[in-house]
Amino acid sequence: MKVNKFLFDLGNVFFDWSPHHVFKKIILDDNKFNYFINEIAFPHLDTRCDAGVKIDIAVSEAVQKFPDFEKEIKLYYPNHRNMVNGSYQDSIDIFKKIKSLGHPCYVLSNWSDETYEGMEDQYPFLKEFDDKIISGREFLVKPDPKIYELAISRFDLVSSETLFIDDREENIEAAKELGFQTIHLTDPSLIKSEISKYLFV
């Protein structure tokens, strides 16, 4: 089926983002590291701030719940930009090709409004998207269907004619339920070959 518009995630599609880049050097014990990432950082920091909770509130409440990890929790957001270990040039190249062919390209990303600030200055290609939904600005996060419905409305999408690219399976499944064509991108080096299947030149 023909694709007219493209809807992209950012983390691990355009950016090598992972708290591992920072906290593997801070928490040397593997069990403690895994507990911090899976039980504290992701649910109590990332997910909440991506949904619009202010960083200082999320951090304060996480410290109250996990006082033994106060130091690590308070280091999380001062180091957040360091969790971005650069961008994927293949992704940027195929994005620019899609744009050159006249296809509108949009962003649908789970990202805190506070930590997204400054990204477009550091990575100017972000300014070339036709529009963006940054979850922290909307108080919604993937895979909540409401954030996809917001994208459909705001970007005037026909889901069956829109290709959604994301690295997380639960986000892909939610998009499929709403009729999007999808690429579950588990290896960013494959993005050119995967997207090229949908480009009708």
ZADO-1210 file (C-alpha; in nm, 4 decimals, padded with zeros to 6 digits):
<atoms>
<atom x="00.0000" y="00.0000" z="00.0000" code="MET" pos="1"/>
<atom x="00.1224" y="00.3471" z="-00.0855" code="LYS" pos="2"/>
<atom x="00.2794" y="00.5583" z="00.1888" code="VAL" pos="3"/>
<atom x="00.2366" y="00.9348" z="00.1722" code="ASN" pos="4"/>
<atom x="00.3575" y="01.0482" z="00.5152" code="LYS" pos="5"/>
<atom x="00.6172" y="00.9326" z="00.7661" code="PHE" pos="6"/>
<atom x="00.5959" y="00.9378" z="01.1470" code="LEU" pos="7"/>
<atom x="00.9205" y="00.8855" z="01.3376" code="PHE" pos="8"/>
<atom x="01.0230" y="00.8094" z="01.6915" code="ASP" pos="9"/>
<atom x="01.3521" y="00.9756" z="01.7943" code="LEU" pos="10"/>
<atom x="01.5269" y="00.7678" z="02.0624" code="GLY" pos="11"/>
<atom x="01.7099" y="00.4690" z="01.9104" code="ASN" pos="12"/>
<atom x="01.5785" y="00.5648" z="01.5671" code="VAL" pos="13"/>
<atom x="01.7754" y="00.8878" z="01.5206" code="PHE" pos="14"/>
<atom x="01.9691" y="00.8924" z="01.8488" code="PHE" pos="15"/>
<atom x="02.1793" y="00.6354" z="02.0315" code="ASP" pos="16"/>
<atom x="02.0023" y="00.6978" z="02.3614" code="TRP" pos="17"/>
<atom x="02.0527" y="00.4824" z="02.6675" code="SER" pos="18"/>
<atom x="02.1145" y="00.5435" z="03.0387" code="PRO" pos="19"/>
<atom x="02.3693" y="00.2619" z="03.0094" code="HIS" pos="20"/>
<atom x="02.6100" y="00.5116" z="02.8504" code="HIS" pos="21"/>
<atom x="02.6278" y="00.6972" z="03.1820" code="VAL" pos="22"/>
<atom x="02.5281" y="00.4650" z="03.4650" code="PHE" pos="23"/>
<atom x="02.7415" y="00.1639" z="03.3743" code="LYS" pos="24"/>
<atom x="03.0296" y="00.3847" z="03.4907" code="LYS" pos="25"/>
<atom x="02.8489" y="00.4958" z="03.8072" code="ILE" pos="26"/>
<atom x="02.6872" y="00.1718" z="03.9288" code="ILE" pos="27"/>
<atom x="02.9449" y="-00.1031" z="03.8916" code="LEU" pos="28"/>
<atom x="02.7425" y="-00.3847" z="04.0490" code="ASP" pos="29"/>
<atom x="02.5305" y="-00.5465" z="03.7759" code="ASP" pos="30"/>
<atom x="02.2386" y="-00.6394" z="04.0005" code="ASN" pos="31"/>
<atom x="02.2208" y="-00.2916" z="04.1494" code="LYS" pos="32"/>
<atom x="02.2526" y="-00.1377" z="03.8052" code="PHE" pos="33"/>
<atom x="01.9693" y="-00.3476" z="03.6606" code="ASN" pos="34"/>
<atom x="01.7462" y="-00.2723" z="03.9581" code="TYR" pos="35"/>
<atom x="01.8088" y="00.1005" z="03.9268" code="PHE" pos="36"/>
<atom x="01.7367" y="00.1102" z="03.5525" code="ILE" pos="37"/>
<atom x="01.4359" y="-00.1227" z="03.5471" code="ASN" pos="38"/>
<atom x="01.2685" y="-00.0493" z="03.8804" code="GLU" pos="39"/>
<atom x="01.3551" y="00.3165" z="03.9397" code="ILE" pos="40"/>
<atom x="01.4827" y="00.5081" z="03.6377" code="ALA" pos="41"/>
<atom x="01.2414" y="00.3848" z="03.3730" code="PHE" pos="42"/>
<atom x="00.9112" y="00.3799" z="03.5663" code="PRO" pos="43"/>
<atom x="00.9695" y="00.6597" z="03.8174" code="HIS" pos="44"/>
<atom x="01.1836" y="00.9025" z="03.6171" code="LEU" pos="45"/>
<atom x="01.1700" y="00.8545" z="03.2391" code="ASP" pos="46"/>
<atom x="00.8092" y="00.7454" z="03.2048" code="THR" pos="47"/>
<atom x="00.6764" y="01.0104" z="03.4430" code="ARG" pos="48"/>
<atom x="00.8764" y="01.2984" z="03.2964" code="CYS" pos="49"/>
<atom x="00.7975" y="01.1865" z="02.9416" code="ASP" pos="50"/>
<atom x="00.4329" y="01.2204" z="03.0457" code="ALA" pos="51"/>
<atom x="00.4829" y="01.5800" z="03.1562" code="GLY" pos="52"/>
<atom x="00.5732" y="01.5487" z="03.5243" code="VAL" pos="53"/>
<atom x="00.8364" y="01.8092" z="03.6106" code="LYS" pos="54"/>
<atom x="01.1843" y="01.6704" z="03.6721" code="ILE" pos="55"/>
<atom x="01.2218" y="01.8142" z="04.0223" code="ASP" pos="56"/>
<atom x="00.8924" y="01.6552" z="04.1300" code="ILE" pos="57"/>
<atom x="00.9761" y="01.3136" z="03.9818" code="ALA" pos="58"/>
<atom x="01.3221" y="01.3175" z="04.1365" code="VAL" pos="59"/>
<atom x="01.1949" y="01.4237" z="04.4794" code="SER" pos="60"/>
<atom x="00.9274" y="01.1537" z="04.4843" code="GLU" pos="61"/>
<atom x="01.1690" y="00.8865" z="04.3612" code="ALA" pos="62"/>
<atom x="01.4156" y="00.9736" z="04.6380" code="VAL" pos="63"/>
<atom x="01.1367" y="00.9383" z="04.8950" code="GLN" pos="64"/>
<atom x="01.0498" y="00.5909" z="04.7606" code="LYS" pos="65"/>
<atom x="01.4080" y="00.4721" z="04.7112" code="PHE" pos="66"/>
<atom x="01.6270" y="00.6560" z="04.9657" code="PRO" pos="67"/>
<atom x="01.9123" y="00.4069" z="04.9215" code="ASP" pos="68"/>
<atom x="01.9469" y="00.5319" z="04.5623" code="PHE" pos="69"/>
<atom x="01.9306" y="00.9038" z="04.6395" code="GLU" pos="70"/>
<atom x="02.2734" y="00.9751" z="04.4902" code="LYS" pos="71"/>
<atom x="02.1994" y="00.7910" z="04.1654" code="GLU" pos="72"/>
<atom x="01.8520" y="00.9406" z="04.1274" code="ILE" pos="73"/>
<atom x="01.9872" y="01.2928" z="04.1711" code="LYS" pos="74"/>
<atom x="02.2551" y="01.2248" z="03.9083" code="LEU" pos="75"/>
<atom x="02.0034" y="01.1071" z="03.6494" code="TYR" pos="76"/>
<atom x="01.8863" y="01.4306" z="03.4912" code="TYR" pos="77"/>
<atom x="02.2099" y="01.6305" z="03.5178" code="PRO" pos="78"/>
<atom x="02.3534" y="01.3485" z="03.3021" code="ASN" pos="79"/>
<atom x="02.0554" y="01.3027" z="03.0722" code="HIS" pos="80"/>
<atom x="02.2103" y="01.4682" z="02.7648" code="ARG" pos="81"/>
<atom x="02.5141" y="01.2439" z="02.8104" code="ASN" pos="82"/>
<atom x="02.2816" y="00.9466" z="02.7603" code="MET" pos="83"/>
<atom x="02.2574" y="01.0569" z="02.3970" code="VAL" pos="84"/>
<atom x="02.5668" y="00.9016" z="02.2431" code="ASN" pos="85"/>
<atom x="02.5320" y="01.0861" z="01.9141" code="GLY" pos="86"/>
<atom x="02.2983" y="01.0433" z="01.6188" code="SER" pos="87"/>
<atom x="02.2622" y="00.7800" z="01.3463" code="TYR" pos="88"/>
<atom x="02.3730" y="00.9244" z="01.0126" code="GLN" pos="89"/>
<atom x="02.1881" y="00.6555" z="00.8121" code="ASP" pos="90"/>
<atom x="01.8627" y="00.7684" z="00.9719" code="SER" pos="91"/>
<atom x="01.9332" y="01.1337" z="00.8995" code="ILE" pos="92"/>
<atom x="02.0249" y="01.0518" z="00.5381" code="ASP" pos="93"/>
<atom x="01.7066" y="00.8548" z="00.4661" code="ILE" pos="94"/>
<atom x="01.4984" y="01.1244" z="00.6367" code="PHE" pos="95"/>
<atom x="01.6503" y="01.3883" z="00.4095" code="LYS" pos="96"/>
<atom x="01.5862" y="01.1654" z="00.1059" code="LYS" pos="97"/>
<atom x="01.2209" y="01.1261" z="00.2038" code="ILE" pos="98"/>
<atom x="01.1908" y="01.5022" z="00.2433" code="LYS" pos="99"/>
<atom x="01.3534" y="01.5577" z="-00.0981" code="SER" pos="100"/>
<atom x="01.0873" y="01.3347" z="-00.2529" code="LEU" pos="101"/>
<atom x="00.8175" y="01.5620" z="-00.1128" code="GLY" pos="102"/>
<atom x="00.6854" y="01.3379" z="00.1654" code="HIS" pos="103"/>
<atom x="00.5857" y="01.5111" z="00.4923" code="PRO" pos="104"/>
<atom x="00.7779" y="01.3805" z="00.7932" code="CYS" pos="105"/>
<atom x="00.6675" y="01.4112" z="01.1551" code="TYR" pos="106"/>
<atom x="00.7960" y="01.3183" z="01.5005" code="VAL" pos="107"/>
<atom x="00.6062" y="01.1245" z="01.7681" code="LEU" pos="108"/>
<atom x="00.8480" y="01.0856" z="02.0574" code="SER" pos="109"/>
<atom x="00.8337" y="00.9992" z="02.4253" code="ASN" pos="110"/>
<atom x="01.0625" y="01.2716" z="02.5572" code="TRP" pos="111"/>
<atom x="01.0507" y="01.5101" z="02.8521" code="SER" pos="112"/>
<atom x="00.9885" y="01.8679" z="02.7465" code="ASP" pos="113"/>
<atom x="01.2647" y="01.9796" z="02.9826" code="GLU" pos="114"/>
<atom x="01.5308" y="01.7421" z="02.8489" code="THR" pos="115"/>
<atom x="01.4296" y="01.7997" z="02.4843" code="TYR" pos="116"/>
<atom x="01.5100" y="02.1673" z="02.5255" code="GLU" pos="117"/>
<atom x="01.8292" y="02.2464" z="02.3343" code="GLY" pos="118"/>
<atom x="01.8219" y="01.9308" z="02.1208" code="MET" pos="119"/>
<atom x="01.7288" y="02.1203" z="01.8048" code="GLU" pos="120"/>
<atom x="02.0224" y="02.3558" z="01.8473" code="ASP" pos="121"/>
<atom x="02.2596" y="02.0655" z="01.9020" code="GLN" pos="122"/>
<atom x="02.1077" y="01.8555" z="01.6209" code="TYR" pos="123"/>
<atom x="01.9763" y="02.1027" z="01.3578" code="PRO" pos="124"/>
<atom x="01.8229" y="01.8327" z="01.1355" code="PHE" pos="125"/>
<atom x="01.5388" y="01.8163" z="01.3908" code="LEU" pos="126"/>
<atom x="01.4205" y="02.1556" z="01.2666" code="LYS" pos="127"/>
<atom x="01.3535" y="02.0053" z="00.9232" code="GLU" pos="128"/>
<atom x="01.0582" y="01.7925" z="01.0359" code="PHE" pos="129"/>
<atom x="00.7179" y="01.9247" z="00.9323" code="ASP" pos="130"/>
<atom x="00.5940" y="01.9077" z="01.2917" code="ASP" pos="131"/>
<atom x="00.6562" y="01.7222" z="01.6168" code="LYS" pos="132"/>
<atom x="00.4730" y="01.5782" z="01.9113" code="ILE" pos="133"/>
<atom x="00.7012" y="01.5650" z="02.2156" code="ILE" pos="134"/>
<atom x="00.5117" y="01.3667" z="02.4771" code="SER" pos="135"/>
<atom x="00.6123" y="01.5791" z="02.7747" code="GLY" pos="136"/>
<atom x="00.4385" y="01.8786" z="02.6179" code="ARG" pos="137"/>
<atom x="00.1135" y="01.6868" z="02.5730" code="GLU" pos="138"/>
<atom x="00.0944" y="01.4905" z="02.9017" code="PHE" pos="139"/>
<atom x="00.0532" y="01.1737" z="02.6971" code="LEU" pos="140"/>
<atom x="00.2969" y="00.8910" z="02.6221" code="VAL" pos="141"/>
<atom x="00.3155" y="00.6034" z="02.3790" code="LYS" pos="142"/>
<atom x="00.1655" y="00.3456" z="02.3694" code="PRO" pos="143"/>
<atom x="-00.1471" y="00.5297" z="02.4874" code="ASP" pos="144"/>
<atom x="-00.3761" y="00.5372" z="02.1800" code="PRO" pos="145"/>
<atom x="-00.4640" y="00.8991" z="02.2604" code="LYS" pos="146"/>
<atom x="-00.1198" y="01.0235" z="02.1571" code="ILE" pos="147"/>
<atom x="-00.1506" y="00.8498" z="01.8192" code="TYR" pos="148"/>
<atom x="-00.4980" y="00.9962" z="01.7751" code="GLU" pos="149"/>
<atom x="-00.3501" y="01.3378" z="01.8535" code="LEU" pos="150"/>
<atom x="-00.0899" y="01.2824" z="01.5797" code="ALA" pos="151"/>
<atom x="-00.3604" y="01.1787" z="01.3316" code="ILE" pos="152"/>
<atom x="-00.5594" y="01.4927" z="01.4078" code="SER" pos="153"/>
<atom x="-00.2753" y="01.7435" z="01.4322" code="ARG" pos="154"/>
<atom x="-00.0783" y="01.6190" z="01.1314" code="PHE" pos="155"/>
<atom x="-00.3852" y="01.5340" z="00.9193" code="ASP" pos="156"/>
<atom x="-00.2744" y="01.1723" z="00.8787" code="LEU" pos="157"/>
<atom x="-00.4496" y="00.8837" z="00.7096" code="VAL" pos="158"/>
<atom x="-00.3112" y="00.6030" z="00.9236" code="SER" pos="159"/>
<atom x="-00.3215" y="00.3417" z="00.6454" code="SER" pos="160"/>
<atom x="-00.1096" y="00.5718" z="00.4267" code="GLU" pos="161"/>
<atom x="00.1363" y="00.6666" z="00.7053" code="THR" pos="162"/>
<atom x="00.4504" y="00.4728" z="00.7978" code="LEU" pos="163"/>
<atom x="00.5366" y="00.4752" z="01.1700" code="PHE" pos="164"/>
<atom x="00.8926" y="00.3868" z="01.2736" code="ILE" pos="165"/>
<atom x="00.9715" y="00.3056" z="01.6393" code="ASP" pos="166"/>
<atom x="01.2143" y="00.0874" z="01.8349" code="ASP" pos="167"/>
<atom x="00.9680" y="-00.0411" z="02.0981" code="ARG" pos="168"/>
<atom x="00.7350" y="-00.3293" z="02.0218" code="GLU" pos="169"/>
<atom x="00.4504" y="-00.2022" z="02.2424" code="GLU" pos="170"/>
<atom x="00.4498" y="00.1281" z="02.0538" code="ASN" pos="171"/>
<atom x="00.4416" y="-00.0524" z="01.7197" code="ILE" pos="172"/>
<atom x="00.1503" y="-00.2719" z="01.8303" code="GLU" pos="173"/>
<atom x="-00.0482" y="00.0329" z="01.9421" code="ALA" pos="174"/>
<atom x="00.0104" y="00.1954" z="01.6026" code="ALA" pos="175"/>
<atom x="-00.0999" y="-00.1185" z="01.4191" code="LYS" pos="176"/>
<atom x="-00.4253" y="-00.1184" z="01.6152" code="GLU" pos="177"/>
<atom x="-00.4978" y="00.2240" z="01.4666" code="LEU" pos="178"/>
<atom x="-00.4173" y="00.1104" z="01.1142" code="GLY" pos="179"/>
<atom x="-00.0673" y="00.2514" z="01.0659" code="PHE" pos="180"/>
<atom x="00.1895" y="00.0794" z="00.8497" code="GLN" pos="181"/>
<atom x="00.4906" y="00.0161" z="01.0719" code="THR" pos="182"/>
<atom x="00.8584" y="-00.0632" z="01.0975" code="ILE" pos="183"/>
<atom x="00.9764" y="-00.2081" z="01.4282" code="HIS" pos="184"/>
<atom x="01.3340" y="-00.0820" z="01.4092" code="LEU" pos="185"/>
<atom x="01.5544" y="-00.3015" z="01.6267" code="THR" pos="186"/>
<atom x="01.8739" y="-00.2198" z="01.4334" code="ASP" pos="187"/>
<atom x="01.9175" y="00.1424" z="01.3181" code="PRO" pos="188"/>
<atom x="02.1706" y="00.0330" z="01.0559" code="SER" pos="189"/>
<atom x="01.8809" y="-00.1287" z="00.8652" code="LEU" pos="190"/>
<atom x="01.6650" y="00.1834" z="00.8451" code="ILE" pos="191"/>
<atom x="01.7558" y="00.2677" z="00.4848" code="LYS" pos="192"/>
<atom x="01.6711" y="-00.0771" z="00.3500" code="SER" pos="193"/>
<atom x="01.3536" y="-00.1012" z="00.5590" code="GLU" pos="194"/>
<atom x="01.2158" y="00.2389" z="00.4575" code="ILE" pos="195"/>
<atom x="01.3211" y="00.2036" z="00.0943" code="SER" pos="196"/>
<atom x="01.0585" y="-00.0703" z="00.0568" code="LYS" pos="197"/>
<atom x="00.7925" y="00.1975" z="00.1085" code="TYR" pos="198"/>
<atom x="00.9364" y="00.4653" z="-00.1188" code="LEU" pos="199"/>
<atom x="00.7710" y="00.4769" z="-00.4588" code="PHE" pos="200"/>
<atom x="00.9854" y="00.6993" z="-00.6762" code="VAL" pos="201"/>
</atoms>
